[in-house]
Amino acid sequence: MIDYAEKRDFLRMPIDCKLSFTDAGSSKQYQGNVVNLSSRGILFTSNTEFEAGAKLEITLTPSNSITPPMEAMVVVMRVVNKDALFEIACEIEEIKA
């Protein structure tokens, strides 16, 4: 029997929705798809690669119209190349009101 204990402070919730983002200070907009979300982090896929440490401004748009979009400032923690898509893991620094 394998004994596994989750070590994260906040569990990640799987989410399937669109994401638009810009490199902080830039006006060029990129697109992506959210994989999962927690209270302190987000994982999404994109065709564009970013370096760890990059600051991004993200807008997460839920698939239903009842839930408003979420805007936040994030910092890229790691990037993994997965078959021409990049998995971008970020720490949420600030959620904008």
N, C-alpha and C positions, 0 to 999 in steps of 0.2 A: 504494500500500500504506500502510495506517495503522499507525504504530508506537506501541504503547501500553505503558506500564510502570505497573504497580500501585504506588501511592505509599503505601498503608497498611502499617503495621508488621505487622499481623496480618490475615490474610484472613478474610472473613466466610463462615460456613457457613450455607446455607439450612436452616431448620428450620421444621417445621409442627407446633406444639403449643400447648396452652393456657397462659395466664399469668393469675395473679391478682395484684393489687397494691393497696397502700394508699398514700395520701399520708402521708409520715412524720409520726408523731404523731397520726394519725387512726385511727379504727377502721372507717371506711367502706371496704368492699372493692369493687374494680372488676375487670372481666374484660377480657381481650384475647387476641390470637393473635400468637405470635412469627413474625417474618418471617426474621430471621437473627441470628446470634450470633458474636462473636469473643471473644478473650481479654480485651478491654478495653471492649467495647460490645455493645449489644443494640438491635435495631429491632423494634418491635411495633405492632400496630394496636389501636385501642380506640374506643369510642363517646364517650369522655370526653376533653376537651381539657385539657392542662396547660401552664403557662407554662415557658419555658426557665428553668433554675435550680431548679425544683422537685425535692425529694428524694422518692424513692419506695422503698418496700420491696416487692420482687417475689418471687414464687414461680413458677418455671417448672416445669411438670409434663409430663415426657416422655410420649409416647403408649404406650410399652411399660413394663411394670411392672418390668423388670430394672434400669432406670436410675432412681436416686432423684431426687426433686425438687431443684432448685437454688434456694436462697434468697440474695438479695443486696440490697445498698443501691445505688441508682443515682441519677444526676443527669440530669435532662432537658436535652439539648443543643439539640434543635430539634423542632418540631412542624409537620407539613404536613397540610392538610386535603385528603383524597382522597375525594370523593363521600360525604359524611356519616360517613366513618371518618377517624380521625386517625392518621397515621404518627408514632410517637413514637420518636425516636432518643435513646438514653441512654448515658452513660459509666458503667461499672461501677466503683464506689468500693470495695466490700467484698463478698466472697463469704462467707456465714456457714457455719460448720462444722456 
